[in-house]
Amino acid sequence: MRLLPAILVGLLAATPALADGFEKIDDRDTFVSMIEDKKLTRFGIHLTVSPGGEIAGRAFGRSVTGAWQWKSGYFCRDLYWGKRDLGPNCQAVKVQGETIRFISDQGTGQFADLVLK
């Protein structure tokens, strides 16, 4: 069970970030226009990231809750997976088509790709 929290730390981190074909999102308005009225999905994960700063959904059978804000070009979030506090992390955001990539540690860490639906 230790793997699942590690996955969610980077909003579901998996491997070191590669930028191939992805465009960086630098501002809040562009990010909000992409996520507004959409679900972010991946196997076992269904999330909503609201323009008002809330994160809600489910991941691997547990609730996901949190808050986010845009700071200096990064998506900064505090996240809970069930009762487990995954803490804060500011992430670079990139997009390619309907895939949005969150890269932990201001773009230097692991990434998670989610599909916008």
C-alpha positions in Angstrom: 0.0 0.0 0.0 3.0 2.3 0.3 3.0 2.8 -3.5 -0.4 4.5 -3.8 0.5 7.5 -1.5 3.7 7.9 -3.4 1.8 8.0 -6.7 -0.6 10.7 -5.4 2.2 12.9 -4.0 2.9 14.3 -7.5 -0.9 14.2 -8.2 -0.1 10.6 -9.1 3.6 10.6 -9.9 5.1 7.8 -12.0 8.4 8.6 -13.7 10.8 11.5 -14.2 9.3 14.3 -16.3 10.0 14.5 -20.0 8.5 17.4 -21.9 8.2 15.7 -25.4 5.4 17.4 -27.3 3.9 19.1 -24.2 3.4 22.8 -23.9 4.0 24.6 -20.6 1.0 26.4 -19.0 2.4 29.6 -17.4 -0.7 31.4 -16.2 -3.8 30.7 -14.1 -6.4 31.9 -16.8 -5.1 29.4 -19.3 -5.1 26.6 -16.8 -8.6 27.4 -15.6 -9.9 27.5 -19.2 -8.5 23.9 -19.7 -9.9 22.3 -16.5 -13.2 24.2 -16.2 -16.2 21.8 -16.4 -13.9 18.8 -17.0 -12.8 15.7 -15.0 -9.2 14.7 -14.8 -9.0 10.9 -15.1 -6.5 8.1 -15.1 -6.8 4.4 -14.3 -8.3 4.4 -10.8 -8.5 8.1 -10.5 -11.3 10.7 -11.1 -10.7 14.2 -10.0 -12.3 17.6 -10.4 -10.1 20.7 -10.0 -12.4 23.7 -9.7 -11.6 27.2 -10.9 -12.4 28.3 -7.3 -9.5 26.4 -5.9 -11.0 23.1 -4.7 -9.8 19.6 -5.6 -12.2 16.7 -5.1 -12.7 13.1 -6.4 -11.6 9.6 -5.8 -8.4 7.6 -6.2 -8.1 3.9 -5.8 -11.2 3.7 -3.6 -10.4 6.6 -1.3 -11.7 10.2 -1.4 -9.3 12.9 -2.6 -9.8 16.4 -1.3 -7.7 19.5 -1.3 -7.1 23.1 -2.4 -5.0 24.8 -5.0 -3.8 28.2 -6.1 -1.6 29.5 -8.9 1.7 30.9 -7.7 4.5 32.3 -9.9 3.6 30.1 -12.8 3.0 26.9 -10.8 -0.1 24.9 -9.7 0.4 24.8 -5.9 -1.8 22.3 -4.1 -2.4 20.8 -0.7 -3.9 17.3 -1.0 -5.5 14.6 1.2 -6.0 11.0 0.1 -8.5 9.6 2.5 -7.3 10.7 5.9 -3.6 10.9 4.7 -2.2 14.4 4.3 0.0 14.4 1.3 1.1 18.0 2.0 1.8 20.9 -0.3 3.6 20.8 -3.6 4.0 23.4 -6.4 3.9 21.8 -9.8 4.6 22.7 -13.4 1.7 22.1 -15.7 2.0 21.1 -19.4 -0.6 20.0 -21.9 -0.7 18.0 -25.1 -4.1 17.6 -26.7 -6.5 16.2 -24.0 -3.6 15.2 -21.7 -2.6 17.4 -18.9 0.7 16.7 -17.1 1.5 17.8 -13.6 5.2 17.8 -12.7 6.0 17.9 -9.0 8.6 20.0 -7.3 8.2 23.0 -9.6 8.9 20.8 -12.7 11.9 19.0 -11.4 10.3 15.9 -10.0 8.0 13.1 -11.1 5.0 13.6 -13.3 1.4 12.4 -13.7 -0.5 12.5 -16.9 -4.3 12.8 -16.6 -6.9 12.9 -19.4 -9.3 15.9 -19.6 -12.9 14.6 -20.1 
